[in-house]
Structure formats: C-alpha cells, structure tokens
Amino acid sequence: MRLILPILLLAVSLCQDASATADRVMLLSSLLESHHTRFRDVLARALVPVELDEYRLPASGTRSPPAPDKATLIIAAGARACELGLAQAQRPVLCSFITEAAYRRLSDQARAPRHSALFLDQPLARQLNLARLLLPPDGELVVLVSHPHSAGEALRATAARRGIDLTLLQLAPNQNPASRIQQGMDRHQMLLALPDPTVYNRHTIHGILLTTYRKGIAVIGFSDSFVKAGAIAAVHSTPEDMARASADIASAFLAGAETGLPAPAHPSRFTVTLNYRVAQTLSLVLPPEARLHDQLRDMEAGTR
C-alpha cells in the first residue's frame, strides 16, 4: 500500500501536467445563430480530443471576448470575428467563413503573429466546371460584370481552358442588371452568377431571377439561398463543409505547429445544390446532386 499511493499521486500529477499543456482551440464567431450552431457542432466533433472553447460575438456592441490565454489556435468564423481576431489576438488565427476580398482587406492591418484564411467563396475554376457540366451542347455561357471590370480577360482565359466560350455582358454605370439581361440575353444562353456585390445584392437579385425566368434563361448561382430563390444550381460550402475544412487545417497545424498555417485558400469541401422544379420549367434535365459533386471532384483531381 505504501508503494501504491506514491505511484497513484505521480499518475494524477502527470495527467494534470498533460491536461495543462494539451492543445486548445478557441472558436470566435460572428455567424448567425443557426450557422454558428451547425459550424460549432461539426467543428467540436472533428477536433476531438482537442478542447474547444467558444465565444459568439453579440449582434451589436463592442464587448470584447475573453483573452484566449490557453488557446493554441483561434478559429475566427465570420467577417467581424476575423476582424477582431486579427486586430487583437496574440495567438495564430485561422479566419473562416469569410470572403477572399474581406480577408485581404483585413489582413493588411493584422496584429496576430500568424494568420491564414479559409474563404467562403468558391474558386472560379470550380464554378466554371459546374457550368460546363450543365451547359447544353448548343448553349452559351454569359457572365454579367460590373463596369469597369479588370478581370474580364482572365475570366475568358479560365473558361477557354475548360472548353467554354464565355461571353461577358458588361453593365453600364448605374445600369439595372435586370434591364441589361432583358436587352442582352436570350433563352439559348445560361447566366453564371459570380459573387460581385455590385451586381448581385438584395436590391437586384429578385429582379434578375424574375427577368431570367420570364425569358427562359437558366441561372447558376453561388449559394443555396440563390437556388431556393430560382437559380437552377450552385456549388457552395455549407457551415458543415466549412467546419470540417477548418478542422482539417487546425488538426494539421496542431500536429506540427512549427510549420505554421497554410496559405489562404478556397474550401476543399463543397456541396452542389440543384433546383429541379425550375429546371423542369426551363426544359432542362439535371443529374443527381451527388453525381455532379463527384464529377467536380474528379475534374479537380485531374481524373476526368
């Protein structure tokens, strides 16, 4: 008995030391409550046995989160969370659920010692691959762009590498996008919507979808809400996709923190959502969502 007691005490001490030095991740979130819950739940399961602390920023006010003194890594989900994390954190920060444009703007003033990002927007190549799979043989792909638009030639070149003849329909200054579509498109064309807030925003999307529907023009959107509103398809990343991809990066970082965080990137995990009702009205036959997802995976892997 005299020998067993010191051994037990030593074991407890070692466990306490291991617990004190164990990796911890802090989730700093500014997501909507429903998105936050879905993101957090999947992230927590994917990171086990790593401890996950969380703090969700209030909808308004400037209250700062508690200092993450014990965190090895901060995952900042949402633009406001990323802004706060990059400005105040003394730990490495992985921004998630943020657009590339927003992260590039915020990273210029970052004080965090190391930081990276997992963008919410999809890579252009993936969006064009989806369009290629859905475009009828006699169809023409059109992208509506704001004026001026400096990336026009890059868009055409990226499309050409995928065998797509892309037409850019440019908006005049202050022109209504629905009016431009009414004047410049017909039913043998398909509209690929790219996330340009000067073209697609809460003031214009309804008019764009109403005009394209009346003219018999199919639209490929960039979110599940876009598809629910009337686009025939979209490739996008759900909160669950973003959480799993964030966990992949966090796990790799924690396994070898000396190598640092990877370069900012678009999400490797994604979902395809289709609107079969609208497609049927437009006389389009769509394949199953799972098949399109697998085809996009194969195209990115170079096996198709």
N, C-alpha and C positions, 0 to 999 in steps of 0.2 A: 504493500500500500504506500509506503514511504517513497518508493521509486515511481509509482504510477502518477501521484499527484504532481510532481515537478514536470513530468512529461506532458500531462494534460494542460498545465499552465503554459508551457512552451508552445504547445499546439495552438492554444487560444491566442497567444501573443502573435504568432506567425500569421494566423488568419486575420487578426486586426491590422497587422502591417500590410498584408496583401490587399485588404479592403481599402486601406488609406491610400495606397498607391495605384489602385485599379483605375482604368480609363473611365472617364465620364464624358458624356456629350450633353450639351445644353441646346435645346430647341428654343429658339427665339422666333416667335411667329406673329405676323400681322395678317394672316389669312382670315377670310370669312369663317365663321364658326363651323359650318358644315365641312368646308375644305380642310380646316385645321384638324378637326377630329379624324377625318379619313387619313390625312397625312401623318398625324402623330401616331395613330394606332398601328399603321403598317410599319412606320419607322421604328417604333419601340420593339415590335416583334422581330424585325430584320436585324436589329442591333444586339439582341440577347447573346451573351450575358452582360454586355456593356450597360452601365447605368445611364438612363436618360432622364435629365431634368427638363422642365419646360416652363416657359413664361410666354403668355399670349398678350401682346400689347393691347391696351384699351382702344376702342374705336376713336376716341378723341382724348386730348390732353397730352401732356409732355412727361408723364411719370416715367422714370427710367426703370429698367428691370434690375433685379439684384445682380451684384457683381458675380460673374461665374468663376470664382477663385479656384474651384476644384475641377473645372472643365478642361479637358484636353483639347476639345474642338467645339466650336459653336456652329450650329446649322441655323442660318437665318432664312426663314421661309417667308417670302413676300417682300415687296419693294421697301416698305417702311422699316421692316425688321432688318433688312440688309443695310439700309442707310444707317440705322442706329448701331448695328454691329460693326460696320466698317469704321464708323466715326469714334466709337468708344472702347471697343474690345481690346483687351491685352492678350488675347488668345487667337490662334488661327481661326478664320471664319470661312465657312462654305455657304455662299448665298445660293438659295434655291427658290424655284417658283418666281423667277424674275425675268423680264425680257433682256435680251442682249443689250439693247440700247440703254435701258435704265442702269444696268450694271456698269457699262462702260462709263457712263456719266458719273456714277457714284464712286467708282474705283479711283478716279483722279484725285479725290480728297481723302482717301482711306488712311486711317492711322493704325489699323490692325497690322500685326507683324507679318502675317501671311494670309492670303485670301485667294479664293477662286469662286467659280460660279457654275451652276447647272441651269442653263437657260430654259425658260418655259416655251419659247418659240421653236418651231421645228426647222431643221436645216432645209434650205431651198431645194437641194437635190432630192430629199425625201418627198417634198410636196410635188415636185415635177414628176417623180416616179409614179406617184399615185395618179396624177393626171394622165400619164402615158398609159396606165393600165385601164383607165376608164374612158379615154377618148375614142369615139367611134372612128373607123378607118377613114371616113370622109370628113371627119371633124377638124376644127381649127381651134387652137388654144389661144385665149386672149387674157392678158393681164392689164388691169386698169391701174394706171400710175398717176401720181400727183405731178404737178408742174412746179419747178423743174425736177427732173429725175435723173440723177447722175449714174445710176446702176443699170440703165437700160441695156447697154451692150453686154454687160456681164450676165444679165438675165437671159438674153438671147443665146449667148455662148453656152451657158449651162444647159439650156433647153436643147440646143443643137447637138450637144454631146449625147443626149438621150433620144435622139431621133425625132425631136418635136420642133415643128415650125411654129414659133411663138410670135404673136402679134401684140405690140404694146399700144394700148389705147390711152392716150395722154389727156388728162384733164386740163382745161384752160384755167387760169387763175380765177378762183371763186365760182367755178362751174359746179353745178349739182351733178354728182356721179350718176344718178338715175337718168338724168337728161342726156348725159354723154352716152350711156348704154342704149337709150332709146334711139339716138341718132346713128350710132356707130356699130351696132351689133345685130346679127340675125340668128335664126334658130339652128344653123349648122355649126355655130360656134359654141365653145364652152368657156366659161369665165373661171379663172383661177384667182381666188381672192387671197392676197398676201396681207399680213398684219401691218398695214400702213394706217395709222390712226387719222391721218388727214383725209383718207378715202373712206375707210370703214370705221364708223363710230356710231354711237347711239342715236345720232340725228339722221344718219344716212342709210343704215343697213336695211331698215324696213322698206324704204323706197327702192333700194337696189333689188331686193328679193322680190318685191311686187312687180317691178318692171321686167325682170328676167323671167319670172313665171308667166306673165302675160305674153311675152314674146317667144316662149318655149325654149329658153336658154337655160342649160344646166349650170349650176354654180358649185364649185368645190371650195368649201370654206376652210377655216383654220381652228375651229373649236366645236365641241359637242353642242353648245348652245346655238351656234350658227346652223348646224344641221337640223336641230329641232325647229328652228325658225324657217327653214325652207331650202337650205343647200342640200345637194344630194349626197355629199360625202365630206369628210375631213379626216386628216391624220393629226392627232394631238396627244398630249400627255396628261393623263388624269392625275389627281392627287396621289393615288396609289402608285402610279408609274413614277412620279417624281420622288416619292418617299423611298421606293426600292432603289432607284438610281442614286439617290443621296446616300442611302445606307451602303451601297456598293463602294462609293468613294470614301465614306467615313471609315468603313472597315479596312480598306486598303491603307488609308492614312494611319490608322491606329496600329496596324500591323508593322508599319515601318515609317514612323513619323519623321525620321531623319531625311527621308526622300521628299518630304513636303507634299503639298496638294498638287493635283494635276492641273494642266492649263484649263481655263474656262472652256466649256463645251456645251453643245446641244445634247438633249437627253438621248440616251441609247434605247430607253424603253418608251414605247408609244402604243397608242390604241387607234384603230380605224373604226369610225362610226359612219353608218350609212342611213339614208332616208329613202326606204323602198317605196313609200307612198308617193312622194314627189317624183321619183324616178319613173314609176309606172305611168304617171300622168304625162311625163315627157317622152314616153315610149322608149325608155332605156331599161335594159336588163342588167341588174347589178349582181355580181357574185357574192358569196357569203363573206362577211367581215373577216372571219378567221383566215379564209384563203387569201384575201388581199393583204392581210398582215404578214402572212408567211411569204408571199411573193415580194413584198417590200423588204423583208429581212434578207431574202436570197439576193435581191438586187444589190443591197448594201454590202453583202458579204462577197459579191462578185461571182456567185454561183449561178446567176441567171442573166 
